Amino acid sequence: ADVSARVRPYAVELAARPPGLDDRIVWRDEPPEGVTGLLFANEWLDNVPVDVAEVDASGTPRYVRVRA
């Protein structure tokens, strides 16, 4: 309770605010000024190319083309 009273959560992201996001989270397209602490989280799968595969109707794994 002591920490949550002092925390001001910000999401810094260029994409639009997702529907249903907790109203206590401030959505911005740039970091706020004057912060005294930072927690950094990154969805690394958004930024690292990986192969995507699915199993077809016959049970054979196949690569999925997700972008031309």
C-alpha positions in Angstrom: 0.0 0.0 0.0 2.9 2.4 0.8 4.5 1.9 -2.6 1.2 2.0 -4.6 0.4 5.4 -3.1 3.6 6.8 -4.6 3.5 5.1 -8.0 2.4 7.0 -11.1 2.2 4.5 -13.9 2.8 5.7 -17.5 2.8 3.7 -20.7 5.0 5.2 -23.3 3.9 3.9 -26.8 3.3 5.4 -30.2 0.3 3.1 -30.8 -3.2 4.0 -29.7 -4.2 3.3 -26.1 -5.7 -0.2 -25.9 -9.4 -0.4 -24.9 -10.0 -1.5 -21.4 -6.6 -0.4 -20.1 -6.8 0.6 -16.4 -7.6 4.3 -16.1 -4.8 4.7 -13.5 -2.2 4.2 -16.4 -1.4 7.4 -18.2 -0.9 6.7 -21.9 1.8 8.9 -23.6 3.8 9.0 -26.8 6.9 10.2 -25.0 8.4 9.7 -21.5 7.2 12.1 -18.8 9.6 14.7 -17.5 10.8 14.8 -13.9 10.5 11.1 -12.9 12.6 9.8 -10.1 12.4 6.1 -11.0 11.9 3.9 -14.0 10.7 0.4 -14.7 11.4 -0.6 -18.3 9.5 -3.4 -20.0 9.7 -4.3 -23.6 7.7 -6.8 -25.6 10.7 -8.3 -27.3 8.7 -10.4 -29.7 7.4 -7.2 -31.2 11.0 -6.2 -32.1 12.8 -9.5 -32.8 12.1 -11.4 -36.0 11.0 -15.0 -35.2 9.6 -17.8 -37.3 5.9 -18.5 -36.9 4.6 -22.1 -37.5 1.3 -23.9 -37.4 0.3 -27.5 -37.9 -1.8 -28.0 -41.1 -4.8 -30.3 -41.4 -2.6 -33.3 -42.0 -0.5 -32.6 -38.9 2.5 -31.3 -40.7 4.2 -28.2 -39.3 4.3 -25.3 -41.8 5.8 -21.9 -41.7 3.2 -19.1 -41.6 3.8 -16.1 -43.8 2.9 -13.1 -41.6 4.2 -10.3 -43.9 5.1 -10.1 -47.5 
